[in-house]
Amino acid sequence: MEENEVFIRWLLIERAKYFRKFPERAKSGWYVSPKRKKADDRDIGKIKFLEGIGFKLIETDDYAGIYETPWA
């Protein structure tokens, strides 16, 4: 996560805590991102964090796969 996304990170951690406390209420989560040619440490950290709190990474070929293709 970027430095300006502290609230989002906190919210996701609280979501994970809530679902651990009430597993019958758990919902799936996904993070959709274009494939990176070469992931840097920040990208790897973000992926590990999201997987650690139960999100599944979905990679697309490019941004069009996120914003245009699903609606076509």
mmJSON file of the N, C-alpha and C atoms, coordinates in Angstrom:
{"data_MODEL":{"atom_site":{
"group_PDB":["ATOM","ATOM","ATOM","ATOM","ATOM","ATOM","ATOM","ATOM","ATOM","ATOM","ATOM","ATOM","ATOM","ATOM","ATOM","ATOM","ATOM","ATOM","ATOM","ATOM","ATOM","ATOM","ATOM","ATOM","ATOM","ATOM","ATOM","ATOM","ATOM","ATOM","ATOM","ATOM","ATOM","ATOM","ATOM","ATOM","ATOM","ATOM","ATOM","ATOM","ATOM","ATOM","ATOM","ATOM","ATOM","ATOM","ATOM","ATOM","ATOM","ATOM","ATOM","ATOM","ATOM","ATOM","ATOM","ATOM","ATOM","ATOM","ATOM","ATOM","ATOM","ATOM","ATOM","ATOM","ATOM","ATOM","ATOM","ATOM","ATOM","ATOM","ATOM","ATOM","ATOM","ATOM","ATOM","ATOM","ATOM","ATOM","ATOM","ATOM","ATOM","ATOM","ATOM","ATOM","ATOM","ATOM","ATOM","ATOM","ATOM","ATOM","ATOM","ATOM","ATOM","ATOM","ATOM","ATOM","ATOM","ATOM","ATOM","ATOM","ATOM","ATOM","ATOM","ATOM","ATOM","ATOM","ATOM","ATOM","ATOM","ATOM","ATOM","ATOM","ATOM","ATOM","ATOM","ATOM","ATOM","ATOM","ATOM","ATOM","ATOM","ATOM","ATOM","ATOM","ATOM","ATOM","ATOM","ATOM","ATOM","ATOM","ATOM","ATOM","ATOM","ATOM","ATOM","ATOM","ATOM","ATOM","ATOM","ATOM","ATOM","ATOM","ATOM","ATOM","ATOM","ATOM","ATOM","ATOM","ATOM","ATOM","ATOM","ATOM","ATOM","ATOM","ATOM","ATOM","ATOM","ATOM","ATOM","ATOM","ATOM","ATOM","ATOM","ATOM","ATOM","ATOM","ATOM","ATOM","ATOM","ATOM","ATOM","ATOM","ATOM","ATOM","ATOM","ATOM","ATOM","ATOM","ATOM","ATOM","ATOM","ATOM","ATOM","ATOM","ATOM","ATOM","ATOM","ATOM","ATOM","ATOM","ATOM","ATOM","ATOM","ATOM","ATOM","ATOM","ATOM","ATOM","ATOM","ATOM","ATOM","ATOM","ATOM","ATOM","ATOM","ATOM","ATOM","ATOM","ATOM","ATOM","ATOM","ATOM","ATOM","ATOM","ATOM","ATOM"],
"id":[1,2,3,4,5,6,7,8,9,10,11,12,13,14,15,16,17,18,19,20,21,22,23,24,25,26,27,28,29,30,31,32,33,34,35,36,37,38,39,40,41,42,43,44,45,46,47,48,49,50,51,52,53,54,55,56,57,58,59,60,61,62,63,64,65,66,67,68,69,70,71,72,73,74,75,76,77,78,79,80,81,82,83,84,85,86,87,88,89,90,91,92,93,94,95,96,97,98,99,100,101,102,103,104,105,106,107,108,109,110,111,112,113,114,115,116,117,118,119,120,121,122,123,124,125,126,127,128,129,130,131,132,133,134,135,136,137,138,139,140,141,142,143,144,145,146,147,148,149,150,151,152,153,154,155,156,157,158,159,160,161,162,163,164,165,166,167,168,169,170,171,172,173,174,175,176,177,178,179,180,181,182,183,184,185,186,187,188,189,190,191,192,193,194,195,196,197,198,199,200,201,202,203,204,205,206,207,208,209,210,211,212,213,214,215,216],
"type_symbol":["N","C","C","N","C","C","N","C","C","N","C","C","N","C","C","N","C","C","N","C","C","N","C","C","N","C","C","N","C","C","N","C","C","N","C","C","N","C","C","N","C","C","N","C","C","N","C","C","N","C","C","N","C","C","N","C","C","N","C","C","N","C","C","N","C","C","N","C","C","N","C","C","N","C","C","N","C","C","N","C","C","N","C","C","N","C","C","N","C","C","N","C","C","N","C","C","N","C","C","N","C","C","N","C","C","N","C","C","N","C","C","N","C","C","N","C","C","N","C","C","N","C","C","N","C","C","N","C","C","N","C","C","N","C","C","N","C","C","N","C","C","N","C","C","N","C","C","N","C","C","N","C","C","N","C","C","N","C","C","N","C","C","N","C","C","N","C","C","N","C","C","N","C","C","N","C","C","N","C","C","N","C","C","N","C","C","N","C","C","N","C","C","N","C","C","N","C","C","N","C","C","N","C","C","N","C","C","N","C","C","N","C","C","N","C","C"],
"label_atom_id":["N","CA","C","N","CA","C","N","CA","C","N","CA","C","N","CA","C","N","CA","C","N","CA","C","N","CA","C","N","CA","C","N","CA","C","N","CA","C","N","CA","C","N","CA","C","N","CA","C","N","CA","C","N","CA","C","N","CA","C","N","CA","C","N","CA","C","N","CA","C","N","CA","C","N","CA","C","N","CA","C","N","CA","C","N","CA","C","N","CA","C","N","CA","C","N","CA","C","N","CA","C","N","CA","C","N","CA","C","N","CA","C","N","CA","C","N","CA","C","N","CA","C","N","CA","C","N","CA","C","N","CA","C","N","CA","C","N","CA","C","N","CA","C","N","CA","C","N","CA","C","N","CA","C","N","CA","C","N","CA","C","N","CA","C","N","CA","C","N","CA","C","N","CA","C","N","CA","C","N","CA","C","N","CA","C","N","CA","C","N","CA","C","N","CA","C","N","CA","C","N","CA","C","N","CA","C","N","CA","C","N","CA","C","N","CA","C","N","CA","C","N","CA","C","N","CA","C","N","CA","C","N","CA","C","N","CA","C","N","CA","C","N","CA","C","N","CA","C","N","CA","C"],
"label_alt_id":[null,null,null,null,null,null,null,null,null,null,null,null,null,null,null,null,null,null,null,null,null,null,null,null,null,null,null,null,null,null,null,null,null,null,null,null,null,null,null,null,null,null,null,null,null,null,null,null,null,null,null,null,null,null,null,null,null,null,null,null,null,null,null,null,null,null,null,null,null,null,null,null,null,null,null,null,null,null,null,null,null,null,null,null,null,null,null,null,null,null,null,null,null,null,null,null,null,null,null,null,null,null,null,null,null,null,null,null,null,null,null,null,null,null,null,null,null,null,null,null,null,null,null,null,null,null,null,null,null,null,null,null,null,null,null,null,null,null,null,null,null,null,null,null,null,null,null,null,null,null,null,null,null,null,null,null,null,null,null,null,null,null,null,null,null,null,null,null,null,null,null,null,null,null,null,null,null,null,null,null,null,null,null,null,null,null,null,null,null,null,null,null,null,null,null,null,null,null,null,null,null,null,null,null,null,null,null,null,null,null,null,null,null,null,null,null],
"label_comp_id":["MET","MET","MET","GLU","GLU","GLU","GLU","GLU","GLU","ASN","ASN","ASN","GLU","GLU","GLU","VAL","VAL","VAL","PHE","PHE","PHE","ILE","ILE","ILE","ARG","ARG","ARG","TRP","TRP","TRP","LEU","LEU","LEU","LEU","LEU","LEU","ILE","ILE","ILE","GLU","GLU","GLU","ARG","ARG","ARG","ALA","ALA","ALA","LYS","LYS","LYS","TYR","TYR","TYR","PHE","PHE","PHE","ARG","ARG","ARG","LYS","LYS","LYS","PHE","PHE","PHE","PRO","PRO","PRO","GLU","GLU","GLU","ARG","ARG","ARG","ALA","ALA","ALA","LYS","LYS","LYS","SER","SER","SER","GLY","GLY","GLY","TRP","TRP","TRP","TYR","TYR","TYR","VAL","VAL","VAL","SER","SER","SER","PRO","PRO","PRO","LYS","LYS","LYS","ARG","ARG","ARG","LYS","LYS","LYS","LYS","LYS","LYS","ALA","ALA","ALA","ASP","ASP","ASP","ASP","ASP","ASP","ARG","ARG","ARG","ASP","ASP","ASP","ILE","ILE","ILE","GLY","GLY","GLY","LYS","LYS","LYS","ILE","ILE","ILE","LYS","LYS","LYS","PHE","PHE","PHE","LEU","LEU","LEU","GLU","GLU","GLU","GLY","GLY","GLY","ILE","ILE","ILE","GLY","GLY","GLY","PHE","PHE","PHE","LYS","LYS","LYS","LEU","LEU","LEU","ILE","ILE","ILE","GLU","GLU","GLU","THR","THR","THR","ASP","ASP","ASP","ASP","ASP","ASP","TYR","TYR","TYR","ALA","ALA","ALA","GLY","GLY","GLY","ILE","ILE","ILE","TYR","TYR","TYR","GLU","GLU","GLU","THR","THR","THR","PRO","PRO","PRO","TRP","TRP","TRP","ALA","ALA","ALA"],
"label_asym_id":["A","A","A","A","A","A","A","A","A","A","A","A","A","A","A","A","A","A","A","A","A","A","A","A","A","A","A","A","A","A","A","A","A","A","A","A","A","A","A","A","A","A","A","A","A","A","A","A","A","A","A","A","A","A","A","A","A","A","A","A","A","A","A","A","A","A","A","A","A","A","A","A","A","A","A","A","A","A","A","A","A","A","A","A","A","A","A","A","A","A","A","A","A","A","A","A","A","A","A","A","A","A","A","A","A","A","A","A","A","A","A","A","A","A","A","A","A","A","A","A","A","A","A","A","A","A","A","A","A","A","A","A","A","A","A","A","A","A","A","A","A","A","A","A","A","A","A","A","A","A","A","A","A","A","A","A","A","A","A","A","A","A","A","A","A","A","A","A","A","A","A","A","A","A","A","A","A","A","A","A","A","A","A","A","A","A","A","A","A","A","A","A","A","A","A","A","A","A","A","A","A","A","A","A","A","A","A","A","A","A","A","A","A","A","A","A"],
"label_entity_id":["1","1","1","1","1","1","1","1","1","1","1","1","1","1","1","1","1","1","1","1","1","1","1","1","1","1","1","1","1","1","1","1","1","1","1","1","1","1","1","1","1","1","1","1","1","1","1","1","1","1","1","1","1","1","1","1","1","1","1","1","1","1","1","1","1","1","1","1","1","1","1","1","1","1","1","1","1","1","1","1","1","1","1","1","1","1","1","1","1","1","1","1","1","1","1","1","1","1","1","1","1","1","1","1","1","1","1","1","1","1","1","1","1","1","1","1","1","1","1","1","1","1","1","1","1","1","1","1","1","1","1","1","1","1","1","1","1","1","1","1","1","1","1","1","1","1","1","1","1","1","1","1","1","1","1","1","1","1","1","1","1","1","1","1","1","1","1","1","1","1","1","1","1","1","1","1","1","1","1","1","1","1","1","1","1","1","1","1","1","1","1","1","1","1","1","1","1","1","1","1","1","1","1","1","1","1","1","1","1","1","1","1","1","1","1","1"],
"label_seq_id":[1,1,1,2,2,2,3,3,3,4,4,4,5,5,5,6,6,6,7,7,7,8,8,8,9,9,9,10,10,10,11,11,11,12,12,12,13,13,13,14,14,14,15,15,15,16,16,16,17,17,17,18,18,18,19,19,19,20,20,20,21,21,21,22,22,22,23,23,23,24,24,24,25,25,25,26,26,26,27,27,27,28,28,28,29,29,29,30,30,30,31,31,31,32,32,32,33,33,33,34,34,34,35,35,35,36,36,36,37,37,37,38,38,38,39,39,39,40,40,40,41,41,41,42,42,42,43,43,43,44,44,44,45,45,45,46,46,46,47,47,47,48,48,48,49,49,49,50,50,50,51,51,51,52,52,52,53,53,53,54,54,54,55,55,55,56,56,56,57,57,57,58,58,58,59,59,59,60,60,60,61,61,61,62,62,62,63,63,63,64,64,64,65,65,65,66,66,66,67,67,67,68,68,68,69,69,69,70,70,70,71,71,71,72,72,72],
"pdbx_PDB_ins_code":[null,null,null,null,null,null,null,null,null,null,null,null,null,null,null,null,null,null,null,null,null,null,null,null,null,null,null,null,null,null,null,null,null,null,null,null,null,null,null,null,null,null,null,null,null,null,null,null,null,null,null,null,null,null,null,null,null,null,null,null,null,null,null,null,null,null,null,null,null,null,null,null,null,null,null,null,null,null,null,null,null,null,null,null,null,null,null,null,null,null,null,null,null,null,null,null,null,null,null,null,null,null,null,null,null,null,null,null,null,null,null,null,null,null,null,null,null,null,null,null,null,null,null,null,null,null,null,null,null,null,null,null,null,null,null,null,null,null,null,null,null,null,null,null,null,null,null,null,null,null,null,null,null,null,null,null,null,null,null,null,null,null,null,null,null,null,null,null,null,null,null,null,null,null,null,null,null,null,null,null,null,null,null,null,null,null,null,null,null,null,null,null,null,null,null,null,null,null,null,null,null,null,null,null,null,null,null,null,null,null,null,null,null,null,null,null],
"Cartn_x":[0.838,0.0,0.895,0.401,1.121,0.995,1.843,1.814,0.481,-0.156,-1.423,-2.622,-2.375,-3.455,-3.512,-3.07,-3.035,-4.432,-5.43,-6.786,-7.293,-7.03,-7.467,-6.802,-5.506,-4.78,-5.412,-5.666,-6.286,-7.653,-8.448,-9.781,-9.717,-8.774,-8.629,-8.186,-7.314,-6.883,-8.063,-8.864,-10.045,-11.042,-11.18,-12.065,-11.609,-10.292,-9.739,-9.982,-9.79,-10.047,-11.515,-12.399,-13.833,-14.197,-13.674,-13.987,-13.363,-12.232,-11.67,-12.57,-13.154,-14.03,-15.376,-15.873,-17.152,-16.952,-16.36,-16.056,-17.275,-18.427,-19.635,-20.072,-19.537,-19.87,-18.818,-17.793,-16.663,-17.111,-16.521,-16.775,-15.445,-15.507,-14.301,-13.861,-12.571,-12.044,-11.042,-10.981,-10.075,-9.338,-8.132,-7.352,-7.013,-7.524,-7.324,-6.264,-5.258,-4.127,-3.56,-3.031,-2.346,-1.048,-0.657,0.592,1.769,2.7,3.915,5.027,5.793,6.93,7.926,8.215,9.116,8.616,8.212,7.678,8.826,8.651,9.655,9.244,10.046,9.779,8.421,8.032,6.745,5.592,5.688,4.649,4.567,5.706,5.736,5.138,5.479,4.916,3.41,2.904,1.46,0.756,1.32,0.721,0.718,1.836,1.923,0.907,0.782,-0.171,-1.59,-1.98,-3.341,-3.637,-2.685,-2.882,-2.969,-2.2,-2.208,-3.525,-4.285,-5.586,-6.734,-6.398,-7.429,-7.895,-7.178,-7.567,-6.874,-7.54,-6.968,-6.519,-5.31,-4.78,-5.255,-5.827,-6.239,-5.475,-4.688,-3.883,-4.492,-4.486,-4.965,-3.768,-3.957,-2.868,-2.548,-3.577,-3.381,-4.566,-4.557,-5.649,-6.982,-6.952,-8.198,-8.912,-8.158,-8.743,-9.49,-9.187,-9.866,-11.054,-10.828,-11.811,-12.701,-12.275,-13.069,-13.641,-12.815,-13.219,-14.414,-14.459,-15.608,-16.952,-16.95,-18.205,-18.533,-17.596,-17.82,-18.759],
"Cartn_y":[-1.163,0.0,1.243,2.27,3.538,4.212,5.195,5.908,6.618,7.049,7.776,6.827,5.548,4.574,3.932,4.669,4.146,3.757,4.581,4.272,2.987,2.83,1.617,0.388,0.479,-0.642,-0.984,0.032,-0.19,-0.854,-0.362,-0.901,-2.373,-2.713,-4.103,-5.016,-4.512,-5.294,-5.525,-4.488,-4.634,-5.608,-5.593,-6.53,-7.96,-8.193,-9.531,-9.974,-9.071,-9.402,-9.777,-9.008,-9.26,-10.642,-10.978,-12.266,-13.423,-13.193,-14.233,-14.473,-13.398,-13.508,-14.127,-13.804,-14.309,-14.97,-16.17,-16.804,-17.082,-17.248,-17.521,-16.297,-15.127,-13.89,-13.508,-14.311,-13.98,-13.863,-12.913,-12.675,-12.732,-13.065,-13.098,-11.683,-11.529,-10.246,-10.45,-9.517,-9.611,-8.298,-8.399,-7.222,-7.419,-6.552,-6.678,-5.674,-6.175,-5.337,-5.825,-4.912,-5.364,-6.075,-7.035,-7.767,-6.809,-7.001,-6.177,-6.94,-6.235,-6.876,-7.379,-6.518,-6.896,-6.226,-7.041,-6.5,-6.007,-4.811,-4.31,-4.698,-4.299,-4.669,-4.162,-2.988,-2.423,-3.268,-3.687,-4.539,-5.876,-6.463,-7.753,-7.611,-6.529,-6.282,-6.127,-5.406,-5.21,-6.541,-7.363,-8.665,-9.555,-9.607,-10.42,-9.944,-8.628,-8.076,-8.497,-8.287,-8.602,-10.095,-10.934,-12.375,-12.774,-12.099,-12.39,-12.09,-11.159,-10.834,-11.455,-12.391,-13.18,-12.72,-11.79,-11.348,-12.2,-12.374,-13.109,-12.101,-12.27,-11.4,-11.89,-10.984,-11.279,-10.329,-10.888,-10.052,-10.046,-8.869,-8.705,-8.318,-8.36,-8.003,-6.512,-5.695,-4.248,-3.596,-2.285,-1.581,-1.745,-1.965,-2.179,-3.434,-4.419,-5.63,-5.375,-4.268,-3.908,-2.996,-1.966,-0.899,-0.981,-1.669,-1.69,-3.066,-4.088,-5.422,-5.982,-5.85,-6.438,-5.854,-4.631,-3.986,-4.137,-4.684,-4.826,-5.97],
"Cartn_z":[0.0,0.0,0.0,-0.587,-0.601,0.76,1.0,2.27,2.504,1.437,1.574,1.726,1.849,1.967,3.358,4.368,5.731,6.202,5.918,6.354,5.699,4.414,3.707,4.327,4.6,5.212,6.566,7.391,8.689,8.521,7.57,7.338,6.918,6.061,5.622,6.763,7.629,8.792,9.732,9.965,10.817,10.203,8.887,8.184,8.43,8.324,8.551,9.996,10.953,12.366,12.578,11.979,12.11,11.562,10.388,9.783,10.553,11.227,12.09,13.3,13.811,14.967,14.583,13.392,12.903,11.528,11.492,10.191,9.324,9.945,9.152,8.335,8.65,7.922,6.885,6.756,5.871,4.414,3.729,2.302,1.557,0.297,-0.532,-0.873,-1.119,-1.55,-2.668,-3.596,-4.727,-4.916,-5.405,-5.797,-7.26,-8.111,-9.554,-9.98,-10.699,-11.082,-12.412,-13.217,-14.427,-14.053,-14.891,-14.648,-14.704,-13.844,-13.818,-14.524,-15.31,-15.983,-14.95,-13.959,-12.887,-11.616,-10.646,-9.393,-8.512,-7.935,-7.001,-5.579,-4.597,-3.207,-2.73,-3.172,-2.766,-3.305,-4.561,-5.15,-4.421,-4.146,-3.45,-2.047,-1.352,-0.027,-0.053,-1.062,-1.196,-1.435,-2.305,-2.607,-1.367,-0.655,0.57,1.607,1.776,2.726,2.357,1.104,0.684,0.778,0.403,0.534,2.004,2.853,4.28,4.965,4.409,4.994,4.199,3.308,2.644,1.284,0.664,-0.676,-1.734,-2.86,-3.98,-5.031,-5.545,-6.588,-7.947,-8.716,-10.089,-10.984,-11.904,-12.796,-14.191,-14.801,-16.17,-17.047,-18.343,-19.254,-19.194,-19.01,-18.97,-18.259,-18.179,-17.498,-18.222,-19.515,-20.251,-19.727,-19.298,-18.728,-17.436,-16.783,-15.54,-15.818,-16.638,-16.775,-18.006,-19.049,-20.275,-20.591,-20.597,-21.026,-20.259,-18.912,-18.211,-18.642,-19.155,-19.534,-21.011,-21.783,-23.224,-23.533],
"occupancy":[1.0,1.0,1.0,1.0,1.0,1.0,1.0,1.0,1.0,1.0,1.0,1.0,1.0,1.0,1.0,1.0,1.0,1.0,1.0,1.0,1.0,1.0,1.0,1.0,1.0,1.0,1.0,1.0,1.0,1.0,1.0,1.0,1.0,1.0,1.0,1.0,1.0,1.0,1.0,1.0,1.0,1.0,1.0,1.0,1.0,1.0,1.0,1.0,1.0,1.0,1.0,1.0,1.0,1.0,1.0,1.0,1.0,1.0,1.0,1.0,1.0,1.0,1.0,1.0,1.0,1.0,1.0,1.0,1.0,1.0,1.0,1.0,1.0,1.0,1.0,1.0,1.0,1.0,1.0,1.0,1.0,1.0,1.0,1.0,1.0,1.0,1.0,1.0,1.0,1.0,1.0,1.0,1.0,1.0,1.0,1.0,1.0,1.0,1.0,1.0,1.0,1.0,1.0,1.0,1.0,1.0,1.0,1.0,1.0,1.0,1.0,1.0,1.0,1.0,1.0,1.0,1.0,1.0,1.0,1.0,1.0,1.0,1.0,1.0,1.0,1.0,1.0,1.0,1.0,1.0,1.0,1.0,1.0,1.0,1.0,1.0,1.0,1.0,1.0,1.0,1.0,1.0,1.0,1.0,1.0,1.0,1.0,1.0,1.0,1.0,1.0,1.0,1.0,1.0,1.0,1.0,1.0,1.0,1.0,1.0,1.0,1.0,1.0,1.0,1.0,1.0,1.0,1.0,1.0,1.0,1.0,1.0,1.0,1.0,1.0,1.0,1.0,1.0,1.0,1.0,1.0,1.0,1.0,1.0,1.0,1.0,1.0,1.0,1.0,1.0,1.0,1.0,1.0,1.0,1.0,1.0,1.0,1.0,1.0,1.0,1.0,1.0,1.0,1.0,1.0,1.0,1.0,1.0,1.0,1.0,1.0,1.0,1.0,1.0,1.0,1.0],
"B_iso_or_equiv":[0.0,0.0,0.0,0.0,0.0,0.0,0.0,0.0,0.0,0.0,0.0,0.0,0.0,0.0,0.0,0.0,0.0,0.0,0.0,0.0,0.0,0.0,0.0,0.0,0.0,0.0,0.0,0.0,0.0,0.0,0.0,0.0,0.0,0.0,0.0,0.0,0.0,0.0,0.0,0.0,0.0,0.0,0.0,0.0,0.0,0.0,0.0,0.0,0.0,0.0,0.0,0.0,0.0,0.0,0.0,0.0,0.0,0.0,0.0,0.0,0.0,0.0,0.0,0.0,0.0,0.0,0.0,0.0,0.0,0.0,0.0,0.0,0.0,0.0,0.0,0.0,0.0,0.0,0.0,0.0,0.0,0.0,0.0,0.0,0.0,0.0,0.0,0.0,0.0,0.0,0.0,0.0,0.0,0.0,0.0,0.0,0.0,0.0,0.0,0.0,0.0,0.0,0.0,0.0,0.0,0.0,0.0,0.0,0.0,0.0,0.0,0.0,0.0,0.0,0.0,0.0,0.0,0.0,0.0,0.0,0.0,0.0,0.0,0.0,0.0,0.0,0.0,0.0,0.0,0.0,0.0,0.0,0.0,0.0,0.0,0.0,0.0,0.0,0.0,0.0,0.0,0.0,0.0,0.0,0.0,0.0,0.0,0.0,0.0,0.0,0.0,0.0,0.0,0.0,0.0,0.0,0.0,0.0,0.0,0.0,0.0,0.0,0.0,0.0,0.0,0.0,0.0,0.0,0.0,0.0,0.0,0.0,0.0,0.0,0.0,0.0,0.0,0.0,0.0,0.0,0.0,0.0,0.0,0.0,0.0,0.0,0.0,0.0,0.0,0.0,0.0,0.0,0.0,0.0,0.0,0.0,0.0,0.0,0.0,0.0,0.0,0.0,0.0,0.0,0.0,0.0,0.0,0.0,0.0,0.0,0.0,0.0,0.0,0.0,0.0,0.0],
"pdbx_formal_charge":[null,null,null,null,null,null,null,null,null,null,null,null,null,null,null,null,null,null,null,null,null,null,null,null,null,null,null,null,null,null,null,null,null,null,null,null,null,null,null,null,null,null,null,null,null,null,null,null,null,null,null,null,null,null,null,null,null,null,null,null,null,null,null,null,null,null,null,null,null,null,null,null,null,null,null,null,null,null,null,null,null,null,null,null,null,null,null,null,null,null,null,null,null,null,null,null,null,null,null,null,null,null,null,null,null,null,null,null,null,null,null,null,null,null,null,null,null,null,null,null,null,null,null,null,null,null,null,null,null,null,null,null,null,null,null,null,null,null,null,null,null,null,null,null,null,null,null,null,null,null,null,null,null,null,null,null,null,null,null,null,null,null,null,null,null,null,null,null,null,null,null,null,null,null,null,null,null,null,null,null,null,null,null,null,null,null,null,null,null,null,null,null,null,null,null,null,null,null,null,null,null,null,null,null,null,null,null,null,null,null,null,null,null,null,null,null],
"auth_seq_id":[1,1,1,2,2,2,3,3,3,4,4,4,5,5,5,6,6,6,7,7,7,8,8,8,9,9,9,10,10,10,11,11,11,12,12,12,13,13,13,14,14,14,15,15,15,16,16,16,17,17,17,18,18,18,19,19,19,20,20,20,21,21,21,22,22,22,23,23,23,24,24,24,25,25,25,26,26,26,27,27,27,28,28,28,29,29,29,30,30,30,31,31,31,32,32,32,33,33,33,34,34,34,35,35,35,36,36,36,37,37,37,38,38,38,39,39,39,40,40,40,41,41,41,42,42,42,43,43,43,44,44,44,45,45,45,46,46,46,47,47,47,48,48,48,49,49,49,50,50,50,51,51,51,52,52,52,53,53,53,54,54,54,55,55,55,56,56,56,57,57,57,58,58,58,59,59,59,60,60,60,61,61,61,62,62,62,63,63,63,64,64,64,65,65,65,66,66,66,67,67,67,68,68,68,69,69,69,70,70,70,71,71,71,72,72,72],
"auth_comp_id":["MET","MET","MET","GLU","GLU","GLU","GLU","GLU","GLU","ASN","ASN","ASN","GLU","GLU","GLU","VAL","VAL","VAL","PHE","PHE","PHE","ILE","ILE","ILE","ARG","ARG","ARG","TRP","TRP","TRP","LEU","LEU","LEU","LEU","LEU","LEU","ILE","ILE","ILE","GLU","GLU","GLU","ARG","ARG","ARG","ALA","ALA","ALA","LYS","LYS","LYS","TYR","TYR","TYR","PHE","PHE","PHE","ARG","ARG","ARG","LYS","LYS","LYS","PHE","PHE","PHE","PRO","PRO","PRO","GLU","GLU","GLU","ARG","ARG","ARG","ALA","ALA","ALA","LYS","LYS","LYS","SER","SER","SER","GLY","GLY","GLY","TRP","TRP","TRP","TYR","TYR","TYR","VAL","VAL","VAL","SER","SER","SER","PRO","PRO","PRO","LYS","LYS","LYS","ARG","ARG","ARG","LYS","LYS","LYS","LYS","LYS","LYS","ALA","ALA","ALA","ASP","ASP","ASP","ASP","ASP","ASP","ARG","ARG","ARG","ASP","ASP","ASP","ILE","ILE","ILE","GLY","GLY","GLY","LYS","LYS","LYS","ILE","ILE","ILE","LYS","LYS","LYS","PHE","PHE","PHE","LEU","LEU","LEU","GLU","GLU","GLU","GLY","GLY","GLY","ILE","ILE","ILE","GLY","GLY","GLY","PHE","PHE","PHE","LYS","LYS","LYS","LEU","LEU","LEU","ILE","ILE","ILE","GLU","GLU","GLU","THR","THR","THR","ASP","ASP","ASP","ASP","ASP","ASP","TYR","TYR","TYR","ALA","ALA","ALA","GLY","GLY","GLY","ILE","ILE","ILE","TYR","TYR","TYR","GLU","GLU","GLU","THR","THR","THR","PRO","PRO","PRO","TRP","TRP","TRP","ALA","ALA","ALA"],
"auth_asym_id":["A","A","A","A","A","A","A","A","A","A","A","A","A","A","A","A","A","A","A","A","A","A","A","A","A","A","A","A","A","A","A","A","A","A","A","A","A","A","A","A","A","A","A","A","A","A","A","A","A","A","A","A","A","A","A","A","A","A","A","A","A","A","A","A","A","A","A","A","A","A","A","A","A","A","A","A","A","A","A","A","A","A","A","A","A","A","A","A","A","A","A","A","A","A","A","A","A","A","A","A","A","A","A","A","A","A","A","A","A","A","A","A","A","A","A","A","A","A","A","A","A","A","A","A","A","A","A","A","A","A","A","A","A","A","A","A","A","A","A","A","A","A","A","A","A","A","A","A","A","A","A","A","A","A","A","A","A","A","A","A","A","A","A","A","A","A","A","A","A","A","A","A","A","A","A","A","A","A","A","A","A","A","A","A","A","A","A","A","A","A","A","A","A","A","A","A","A","A","A","A","A","A","A","A","A","A","A","A","A","A","A","A","A","A","A","A"],
"auth_atom_id":["N","CA","C","N","CA","C","N","CA","C","N","CA","C","N","CA","C","N","CA","C","N","CA","C","N","CA","C","N","CA","C","N","CA","C","N","CA","C","N","CA","C","N","CA","C","N","CA","C","N","CA","C","N","CA","C","N","CA","C","N","CA","C","N","CA","C","N","CA","C","N","CA","C","N","CA","C","N","CA","C","N","CA","C","N","CA","C","N","CA","C","N","CA","C","N","CA","C","N","CA","C","N","CA","C","N","CA","C","N","CA","C","N","CA","C","N","CA","C","N","CA","C","N","CA","C","N","CA","C","N","CA","C","N","CA","C","N","CA","C","N","CA","C","N","CA","C","N","CA","C","N","CA","C","N","CA","C","N","CA","C","N","CA","C","N","CA","C","N","CA","C","N","CA","C","N","CA","C","N","CA","C","N","CA","C","N","CA","C","N","CA","C","N","CA","C","N","CA","C","N","CA","C","N","CA","C","N","CA","C","N","CA","C","N","CA","C","N","CA","C","N","CA","C","N","CA","C","N","CA","C","N","CA","C","N","CA","C","N","CA","C","N","CA","C","N","CA","C","N","CA","C"],
"pdbx_PDB_model_num":[1,1,1,1,1,1,1,1,1,1,1,1,1,1,1,1,1,1,1,1,1,1,1,1,1,1,1,1,1,1,1,1,1,1,1,1,1,1,1,1,1,1,1,1,1,1,1,1,1,1,1,1,1,1,1,1,1,1,1,1,1,1,1,1,1,1,1,1,1,1,1,1,1,1,1,1,1,1,1,1,1,1,1,1,1,1,1,1,1,1,1,1,1,1,1,1,1,1,1,1,1,1,1,1,1,1,1,1,1,1,1,1,1,1,1,1,1,1,1,1,1,1,1,1,1,1,1,1,1,1,1,1,1,1,1,1,1,1,1,1,1,1,1,1,1,1,1,1,1,1,1,1,1,1,1,1,1,1,1,1,1,1,1,1,1,1,1,1,1,1,1,1,1,1,1,1,1,1,1,1,1,1,1,1,1,1,1,1,1,1,1,1,1,1,1,1,1,1,1,1,1,1,1,1,1,1,1,1,1,1,1,1,1,1,1,1]
}}}
